[in-house]
Amino acid sequence: MTLTTVEAGAYLHHIHLHSPDPDGLAQFYSDTMDMPVLERDGDVIICRGSRRRVLISKGPAKKLAHCAFACRDAIGLRRIHERALQEGLDPRTFSTPLLGPGAFVVRDPDGNQVVFGLAKAGDEIKGGINGPIQHLTLASQDIGAIERFYAGMLGFAVSDRVLSDDGEVMTCFMRSNHEHHTLACFLHRDRSGIDHHSYEAGDFTTIRDWCDRFADREIKLMWGPGRHAPGNNIFIFIVDPDGNWIEVSAELEVVYDRPVREWPHVERTLNMWGDGLMRA
């Protein structure tokens, strides 16, 4: 299988969330997640921080308008586009103020819009606490279809799967570069959409700094600090006003060449500072 997207060095550039209260949610991301720059593009609010961007517009909570991956160069972008055409995915031109010309969009089996493009030069926000946006985890009732789309059709690589006792895939972790996962999917029996998205702090000291920031705002940690088995990353989770889970993690595994690993699904995992519920 050709790992077209991995070869293109694609990385998660931004996500676009729907919200019944876009202004309120934008204020949360601006303050809590240190994205101090708020801009408007029509009905869309753009929250910008250092190497992290979230777009927000009117719509139902916990629904993804789109996610966007930026490629290393134009050659990689063209190759993903060619593969999408070959797979019959009907790639269409996509316009966004956050990516340059040539961006395109396809839809996955759950209807999520997935955009590929090139990052604009010179629009980086400097300063602030470290935490580039790093991965998105989808909720789906059909993980197999999601894996076939992203890995089979777009050329992501599968890093790990979590299996139930009877062999059903509960979680699939996929990468579009050498980070353990830039996209994952959790099995949800009753809905599809977004499960959570994550920011990469880099080290445990910065995880501590994020915890202090959340504490200053009286925001409760929903899970963590702890360490995941797949990916081996340290993590904390909070939840935004719409119920979207937000992860801040560090020390995520870098994968170059190894077989896909399979992990048992468990109901509980041990936090670094006590017990915490495992959500997958």
C-alpha positions as YAML, in Angstrom:
chain: A
units: angstrom
residues:
- id: 1
  name: MET
  ca: [0.00, 0.00, 0.00]
- id: 2
  name: THR
  ca: [1.39, 3.40, -1.00]
- id: 3
  name: LEU
  ca: [1.49, 5.80, 1.93]
- id: 4
  name: THR
  ca: [0.74, 8.85, -0.18]
- id: 5
  name: THR
  ca: [-0.28, 11.16, 2.67]
- id: 6
  name: VAL
  ca: [2.65, 10.11, 4.87]
- id: 7
  name: GLU
  ca: [5.04, 10.75, 1.98]
- id: 8
  name: ALA
  ca: [3.51, 14.23, 1.65]
- id: 9
  name: GLY
  ca: [4.33, 14.94, 5.32]
- id: 10
  name: ALA
  ca: [0.80, 16.17, 5.99]
- id: 11
  name: TYR
  ca: [0.00, 17.57, 9.43]
- id: 12
  name: LEU
  ca: [-3.18, 18.76, 11.10]
- id: 13
  name: HIS
  ca: [-3.36, 22.49, 10.39]
- id: 14
  name: HIS
  ca: [-6.74, 23.46, 11.82]
- id: 15
  name: ILE
  ca: [-10.26, 22.29, 12.59]
- id: 16
  name: HIS
  ca: [-13.61, 23.98, 12.05]
- id: 17
  name: LEU
  ca: [-16.20, 23.35, 14.74]
- id: 18
  name: HIS
  ca: [-19.92, 24.04, 14.67]
- id: 19
  name: SER
  ca: [-21.45, 25.57, 17.81]
- id: 20
  name: PRO
  ca: [-24.89, 26.80, 18.89]
- id: 21
  name: ASP
  ca: [-23.02, 29.73, 20.52]
- id: 22
  name: PRO
  ca: [-20.06, 30.58, 18.25]
- id: 23
  name: ASP
  ca: [-19.10, 33.76, 20.08]
- id: 24
  name: GLY
  ca: [-19.09, 32.05, 23.47]
- id: 25
  name: LEU
  ca: [-17.06, 29.11, 22.21]
- id: 26
  name: ALA
  ca: [-14.61, 31.45, 20.47]
- id: 27
  name: GLN
  ca: [-14.04, 33.32, 23.72]
- id: 28
  name: PHE
  ca: [-13.30, 30.00, 25.44]
- id: 29
  name: TYR
  ca: [-10.65, 29.03, 22.89]
- id: 30
  name: SER
  ca: [-9.21, 32.54, 22.82]
- id: 31
  name: ASP
  ca: [-8.72, 32.65, 26.59]
- id: 32
  name: THR
  ca: [-8.47, 29.07, 27.83]
- id: 33
  name: MET
  ca: [-6.50, 27.65, 24.88]
- id: 34
  name: ASP
  ca: [-4.39, 30.80, 24.46]
- id: 35
  name: MET
  ca: [-5.58, 31.73, 20.96]
- id: 36
  name: PRO
  ca: [-5.69, 35.49, 21.51]
- id: 37
  name: VAL
  ca: [-6.31, 36.59, 17.94]
- id: 38
  name: LEU
  ca: [-9.99, 36.59, 16.96]
- id: 39
  name: GLU
  ca: [-10.88, 37.34, 13.33]
- id: 40
  name: ARG
  ca: [-14.02, 37.01, 11.26]
- id: 41
  name: ASP
  ca: [-14.43, 35.69, 7.77]
- id: 42
  name: GLY
  ca: [-18.12, 36.20, 7.10]
- id: 43
  name: ASP
  ca: [-20.00, 34.02, 9.59]
- id: 44
  name: VAL
  ca: [-16.84, 32.14, 10.62]
- id: 45
  name: ILE
  ca: [-14.80, 33.13, 13.69]
- id: 46
  name: ILE
  ca: [-11.09, 32.36, 13.46]
- id: 47
  name: CYS
  ca: [-9.22, 31.74, 16.71]
- id: 48
  name: ARG
  ca: [-5.44, 31.91, 16.29]
- id: 49
  name: GLY
  ca: [-2.61, 31.08, 18.63]
- id: 50
  name: SER
  ca: [0.95, 29.91, 18.23]
- id: 51
  name: ARG
  ca: [0.74, 27.02, 15.69]
- id: 52
  name: ARG
  ca: [-2.89, 26.35, 16.55]
- id: 53
  name: ARG
  ca: [-6.05, 27.52, 14.86]
- id: 54
  name: VAL
  ca: [-9.72, 26.73, 15.41]
- id: 55
  name: LEU
  ca: [-12.58, 28.00, 13.24]
- id: 56
  name: ILE
  ca: [-16.08, 28.24, 14.68]
- id: 57
  name: SER
  ca: [-19.46, 28.85, 13.05]
- id: 58
  name: LYS
  ca: [-23.15, 28.41, 13.86]
- id: 59
  name: GLY
  ca: [-24.42, 24.84, 14.00]
- id: 60
  name: PRO
  ca: [-25.11, 21.87, 16.28]
- id: 61
  name: ALA
  ca: [-22.62, 21.14, 19.06]
- id: 62
  name: LYS
  ca: [-19.99, 18.41, 18.67]
- id: 63
  name: LYS
  ca: [-20.18, 18.52, 14.87]
- id: 64
  name: LEU
  ca: [-17.15, 18.98, 12.65]
- id: 65
  name: ALA
  ca: [-17.49, 21.43, 9.76]
- id: 66
  name: HIS
  ca: [-14.10, 20.35, 8.42]
- id: 67
  name: CYS
  ca: [-10.59, 19.38, 9.37]
- id: 68
  name: ALA
  ca: [-7.61, 20.60, 7.35]
- id: 69
  name: PHE
  ca: [-4.22, 18.99, 6.74]
- id: 70
  name: ALA
  ca: [-1.33, 21.01, 5.35]
- id: 71
  name: CYS
  ca: [1.26, 19.27, 3.15]
- id: 72
  name: ARG
  ca: [5.00, 19.82, 3.19]
- id: 73
  name: ASP
  ca: [5.07, 21.05, -0.42]
- id: 74
  name: ALA
  ca: [3.05, 21.37, -3.64]
- id: 75
  name: ILE
  ca: [4.32, 18.02, -4.96]
- id: 76
  name: GLY
  ca: [2.86, 16.18, -1.99]
- id: 77
  name: LEU
  ca: [-0.44, 18.03, -2.29]
- id: 78
  name: ARG
  ca: [-0.67, 17.14, -5.97]
- id: 79
  name: ARG
  ca: [-0.01, 13.47, -5.26]
- id: 80
  name: ILE
  ca: [-2.80, 13.30, -2.67]
- id: 81
  name: HIS
  ca: [-5.13, 15.02, -5.13]
- id: 82
  name: GLU
  ca: [-4.20, 12.53, -7.86]
- id: 83
  name: ARG
  ca: [-4.82, 9.62, -5.52]
- id: 84
  name: ALA
  ca: [-8.19, 11.03, -4.50]
- id: 85
  name: LEU
  ca: [-9.13, 11.22, -8.16]
- id: 86
  name: GLN
  ca: [-7.97, 7.64, -8.79]
- id: 87
  name: GLU
  ca: [-10.03, 6.43, -5.84]
- id: 88
  name: GLY
  ca: [-13.14, 8.21, -7.11]
- id: 89
  name: LEU
  ca: [-13.35, 10.56, -4.10]
- id: 90
  name: ASP
  ca: [-14.43, 13.58, -6.17]
- id: 91
  name: PRO
  ca: [-11.94, 16.13, -4.78]
- id: 92
  name: ARG
  ca: [-13.29, 19.66, -5.08]
- id: 93
  name: THR
  ca: [-11.67, 23.06, -4.79]
- id: 94
  name: PHE
  ca: [-11.91, 24.48, -1.29]
- id: 95
  name: SER
  ca: [-11.46, 28.08, -0.23]
- id: 96
  name: THR
  ca: [-10.34, 29.00, 3.27]
- id: 97
  name: PRO
  ca: [-8.45, 32.05, 4.59]
- id: 98
  name: LEU
  ca: [-6.06, 29.71, 6.39]
- id: 99
  name: LEU
  ca: [-4.66, 27.82, 3.37]
- id: 100
  name: GLY
  ca: [-3.18, 28.96, 0.09]
- id: 101
  name: PRO
  ca: [-4.47, 28.35, -3.46]
- id: 102
  name: GLY
  ca: [-4.86, 24.74, -4.55]
- id: 103
  name: ALA
  ca: [-6.65, 23.41, -1.46]
- id: 104
  name: PHE
  ca: [-9.25, 20.72, -2.05]
- id: 105
  name: VAL
  ca: [-11.83, 18.82, -0.02]
- id: 106
  name: VAL
  ca: [-13.18, 15.25, 0.06]
- id: 107
  name: ARG
  ca: [-15.82, 13.67, 2.29]
- id: 108
  name: ASP
  ca: [-15.26, 10.58, 4.41]
- id: 109
  name: PRO
  ca: [-17.92, 7.84, 4.88]
- id: 110
  name: ASP
  ca: [-19.49, 9.74, 7.81]
- id: 111
  name: GLY
  ca: [-19.77, 12.93, 5.76]
- id: 112
  name: ASN
  ca: [-16.86, 14.74, 7.45]
- id: 113
  name: GLN
  ca: [-15.14, 17.22, 5.15]
- id: 114
  name: VAL
  ca: [-11.38, 16.63, 4.96]
- id: 115
  name: VAL
  ca: [-9.31, 19.41, 3.41]
- id: 116
  name: PHE
  ca: [-5.75, 19.24, 2.08]
- id: 117
  name: GLY
  ca: [-3.72, 22.29, 1.17]
- id: 118
  name: LEU
  ca: [-0.59, 24.35, 1.74]
- id: 119
  name: ALA
  ca: [-0.12, 26.60, 4.75]
- id: 120
  name: LYS
  ca: [0.13, 30.29, 4.01]
- id: 121
  name: ALA
  ca: [3.52, 31.81, 4.67]
- id: 122
  name: GLY
  ca: [3.82, 34.59, 7.20]
- id: 123
  name: ASP
  ca: [0.59, 34.10, 9.16]
- id: 124
  name: GLU
  ca: [2.16, 32.53, 12.25]
- id: 125
  name: ILE
  ca: [1.29, 33.93, 15.67]
- id: 126
  name: LYS
  ca: [4.34, 34.15, 17.94]
- id: 127
  name: GLY
  ca: [4.52, 33.67, 21.69]
- id: 128
  name: GLY
  ca: [2.17, 32.08, 24.17]
- id: 129
  name: ILE
  ca: [2.23, 28.68, 25.80]
- id: 130
  name: ASN
  ca: [3.51, 25.84, 23.59]
- id: 131
  name: GLY
  ca: [0.82, 23.60, 22.10]
- id: 132
  name: PRO
  ca: [0.51, 23.20, 18.32]
- id: 133
  name: ILE
  ca: [-2.71, 21.52, 17.23]
- id: 134
  name: GLN
  ca: [-1.66, 17.91, 16.64]
- id: 135
  name: HIS
  ca: [-4.42, 15.38, 16.09]
- id: 136
  name: LEU
  ca: [-8.14, 14.92, 15.64]
- id: 137
  name: THR
  ca: [-10.13, 11.92, 16.84]
- id: 138
  name: LEU
  ca: [-13.41, 11.14, 15.14]
- id: 139
  name: ALA
  ca: [-16.45, 9.40, 16.58]
- id: 140
  name: SER
  ca: [-17.92, 6.80, 14.23]
- id: 141
  name: GLN
  ca: [-20.29, 3.86, 14.20]
- id: 142
  name: ASP
  ca: [-18.16, 2.19, 11.50]
- id: 143
  name: ILE
  ca: [-14.43, 2.29, 12.20]
- id: 144
  name: GLY
  ca: [-13.75, -0.14, 9.37]
- id: 145
  name: ALA
  ca: [-15.16, 2.28, 6.80]
- id: 146
  name: ILE
  ca: [-13.17, 5.16, 8.28]
- id: 147
  name: GLU
  ca: [-9.93, 3.14, 8.17]
- id: 148
  name: ARG
  ca: [-10.56, 2.03, 4.58]
- id: 149
  name: PHE
  ca: [-11.13, 5.65, 3.56]
- id: 150
  name: TYR
  ca: [-8.15, 7.29, 5.25]
- id: 151
  name: ALA
  ca: [-5.62, 4.46, 5.06]
- id: 152
  name: GLY
  ca: [-6.89, 2.57, 2.03]
- id: 153
  name: MET
  ca: [-7.88, 5.50, -0.19]
- id: 154
  name: LEU
  ca: [-5.88, 8.51, 0.98]
- id: 155
  name: GLY
  ca: [-2.66, 6.84, 2.05]
- id: 156
  name: PHE
  ca: [-2.56, 7.39, 5.80]
- id: 157
  name: ALA
  ca: [-0.69, 4.69, 7.75]
- id: 158
  name: VAL
  ca: [-2.25, 2.67, 10.57]
- id: 159
  name: SER
  ca: [-0.09, 2.74, 13.71]
- id: 160
  name: ASP
  ca: [-2.22, 0.84, 16.23]
- id: 161
  name: ARG
  ca: [-5.65, -0.64, 16.79]
- id: 162
  name: VAL
  ca: [-7.47, -1.31, 20.07]
- id: 163
  name: LEU
  ca: [-9.57, -4.49, 20.01]
- id: 164
  name: SER
  ca: [-12.39, -5.78, 22.18]
- id: 165
  name: ASP
  ca: [-12.27, -9.29, 23.61]
- id: 166
  name: ASP
  ca: [-14.12, -10.62, 20.55]
- id: 167
  name: GLY
  ca: [-11.79, -8.87, 18.11]
- id: 168
  name: GLU
  ca: [-13.94, -5.86, 17.23]
- id: 169
  name: VAL
  ca: [-11.91, -2.72, 16.48]
- id: 170
  name: MET
  ca: [-12.72, -0.11, 19.11]
- id: 171
  name: THR
  ca: [-10.07, 2.46, 18.15]
- id: 172
  name: CYS
  ca: [-7.84, 2.98, 15.13]
- id: 173
  name: PHE
  ca: [-4.82, 5.29, 15.23]
- id: 174
  name: MET
  ca: [-3.57, 6.62, 11.88]
- id: 175
  name: ARG
  ca: [-0.71, 8.91, 10.89]
- id: 176
  name: SER
  ca: [-0.14, 11.28, 7.98]
- id: 177
  name: ASN
  ca: [3.53, 11.80, 8.87]
- id: 178
  name: HIS
  ca: [5.87, 10.18, 11.39]
- id: 179
  name: GLU
  ca: [3.90, 11.17, 14.48]
- id: 180
  name: HIS
  ca: [2.09, 8.16, 15.94]
- id: 181
  name: HIS
  ca: [-1.32, 9.57, 15.02]
- id: 182
  name: THR
  ca: [-2.59, 12.75, 13.44]
- id: 183
  name: LEU
  ca: [-6.04, 11.19, 13.03]
- id: 184
  name: ALA
  ca: [-7.81, 8.53, 15.09]
- id: 185
  name: CYS
  ca: [-11.29, 7.07, 15.31]
- id: 186
  name: PHE
  ca: [-13.20, 5.78, 18.34]
- id: 187
  name: LEU
  ca: [-16.19, 3.48, 18.04]
- id: 188
  name: HIS
  ca: [-19.38, 5.20, 19.17]
- id: 189
  name: ARG
  ca: [-22.56, 3.13, 19.00]
- id: 190
  name: ASP
  ca: [-24.91, 6.11, 18.76]
- id: 191
  name: ARG
  ca: [-23.30, 8.93, 16.83]
- id: 192
  name: SER
  ca: [-20.62, 10.16, 14.43]
- id: 193
  name: GLY
  ca: [-18.71, 13.43, 14.40]
- id: 194
  name: ILE
  ca: [-15.88, 14.56, 16.65]
- id: 195
  name: ASP
  ca: [-14.63, 12.78, 19.77]
- id: 196
  name: HIS
  ca: [-11.75, 15.08, 20.71]
- id: 197
  name: HIS
  ca: [-8.84, 17.07, 19.35]
- id: 198
  name: SER
  ca: [-5.37, 17.44, 20.80]
- id: 199
  name: TYR
  ca: [-2.52, 19.91, 21.26]
- id: 200
  name: GLU
  ca: [1.15, 18.84, 21.57]
- id: 201
  name: ALA
  ca: [2.82, 20.44, 24.60]
- id: 202
  name: GLY
  ca: [6.22, 18.85, 23.94]
- id: 203
  name: ASP
  ca: [7.17, 17.86, 27.49]
- id: 204
  name: PHE
  ca: [5.69, 17.27, 30.94]
- id: 205
  name: THR
  ca: [6.81, 20.68, 32.21]
- id: 206
  name: THR
  ca: [4.56, 22.34, 29.64]
- id: 207
  name: ILE
  ca: [1.73, 19.95, 30.56]
- id: 208
  name: ARG
  ca: [2.14, 21.35, 34.07]
- id: 209
  name: ASP
  ca: [1.95, 24.89, 32.69]
- id: 210
  name: TRP
  ca: [-1.31, 24.05, 30.90]
- id: 211
  name: CYS
  ca: [-2.68, 22.56, 34.13]
- id: 212
  name: ASP
  ca: [-1.83, 25.80, 35.93]
- id: 213
  name: ARG
  ca: [-3.58, 27.80, 33.22]
- id: 214
  name: PHE
  ca: [-6.70, 25.67, 33.52]
- id: 215
  name: ALA
  ca: [-6.62, 25.90, 37.32]
- id: 216
  name: ASP
  ca: [-6.41, 29.70, 37.15]
- id: 217
  name: ARG
  ca: [-9.66, 29.60, 35.17]
- id: 218
  name: GLU
  ca: [-11.26, 27.00, 37.49]
- id: 219
  name: ILE
  ca: [-11.48, 24.48, 34.65]
- id: 220
  name: LYS
  ca: [-11.57, 20.89, 35.87]
- id: 221
  name: LEU
  ca: [-9.38, 18.18, 34.41]
- id: 222
  name: MET
  ca: [-11.74, 15.52, 33.10]
- id: 223
  name: TRP
  ca: [-9.03, 12.86, 32.79]
- id: 224
  name: GLY
  ca: [-5.33, 12.74, 33.60]
- id: 225
  name: PRO
  ca: [-2.53, 13.38, 33.98]
- id: 226
  name: GLY
  ca: [-1.82, 9.90, 32.67]
- id: 227
  name: ARG
  ca: [-0.01, 8.04, 29.93]
- id: 228
  name: HIS
  ca: [-1.67, 6.29, 27.00]
- id: 229
  name: ALA
  ca: [-0.50, 2.85, 25.91]
- id: 230
  name: PRO
  ca: [-0.90, 3.36, 22.13]
- id: 231
  name: GLY
  ca: [1.32, 6.33, 21.30]
- id: 232
  name: ASN
  ca: [2.95, 6.33, 24.77]
- id: 233
  name: ASN
  ca: [2.04, 10.00, 25.29]
- id: 234
  name: ILE
  ca: [1.38, 11.82, 28.55]
- id: 235
  name: PHE
  ca: [-2.04, 13.46, 28.53]
- id: 236
  name: ILE
  ca: [-4.62, 15.63, 30.23]
- id: 237
  name: PHE
  ca: [-8.20, 16.29, 29.09]
- id: 238
  name: ILE
  ca: [-10.64, 19.13, 29.61]
- id: 239
  name: VAL
  ca: [-14.01, 19.79, 27.97]
- id: 240
  name: ASP
  ca: [-15.15, 22.95, 26.20]
- id: 241
  name: PRO
  ca: [-18.58, 24.59, 26.73]
- id: 242
  name: ASP
  ca: [-20.11, 22.58, 23.86]
- id: 243
  name: GLY
  ca: [-18.94, 19.24, 25.28]
- id: 244
  name: ASN
  ca: [-15.98, 18.75, 22.93]
- id: 245
  name: TRP
  ca: [-13.14, 16.99, 24.69]
- id: 246
  name: ILE
  ca: [-9.74, 18.70, 24.40]
- id: 247
  name: GLU
  ca: [-6.49, 16.86, 25.00]
- id: 248
  name: VAL
  ca: [-3.09, 18.35, 25.76]
- id: 249
  name: SER
  ca: [-0.36, 15.74, 25.44]
- id: 250
  name: ALA
  ca: [3.39, 15.30, 25.23]
- id: 251
  name: GLU
  ca: [6.03, 12.76, 24.22]
- id: 252
  name: LEU
  ca: [3.94, 11.15, 21.47]
- id: 253
  name: GLU
  ca: [5.71, 8.22, 19.82]
- id: 254
  name: VAL
  ca: [7.46, 8.85, 16.50]
- id: 255
  name: VAL
  ca: [6.95, 5.97, 14.04]
- id: 256
  name: TYR
  ca: [9.15, 5.25, 11.04]
- id: 257
  name: ASP
  ca: [8.81, 1.58, 10.23]
- id: 258
  name: ARG
  ca: [7.14, -1.05, 12.38]
- id: 259
  name: PRO
  ca: [4.15, -3.40, 12.14]
- id: 260
  name: VAL
  ca: [0.71, -2.31, 13.29]
- id: 261
  name: ARG
  ca: [0.28, -3.07, 16.99]
- id: 262
  name: GLU
  ca: [-2.95, -4.36, 18.49]
- id: 263
  name: TRP
  ca: [-3.94, -3.56, 22.07]
- id: 264
  name: PRO
  ca: [-6.65, -4.99, 24.33]
- id: 265
  name: HIS
  ca: [-9.57, -2.73, 25.15]
- id: 266
  name: VAL
  ca: [-9.90, -2.06, 28.89]
- id: 267
  name: GLU
  ca: [-12.51, -0.12, 30.84]
- id: 268
  name: ARG
  ca: [-10.08, 1.55, 33.22]
- id: 269
  name: THR
  ca: [-6.52, 2.78, 33.08]
- id: 270
  name: LEU
  ca: [-4.21, 4.07, 35.80]
- id: 271
  name: ASN
  ca: [-3.54, 7.80, 35.82]
- id: 272
  name: MET
  ca: [-0.17, 9.10, 36.90]
- id: 273
  name: TRP
  ca: [-1.95, 10.59, 39.92]
- id: 274
  name: GLY
  ca: [-4.73, 8.13, 40.64]
- id: 275
  name: ASP
  ca: [-7.42, 6.22, 38.76]
- id: 276
  name: GLY
  ca: [-9.20, 7.63, 35.73]
- id: 277
  name: LEU
  ca: [-11.80, 6.30, 33.33]
- id: 278
  name: MET
  ca: [-10.66, 5.13, 29.93]
- id: 279
  name: ARG
  ca: [-13.00, 6.46, 27.25]
- id: 280
  name: ALA
  ca: [-12.22, 4.09, 24.38]
...
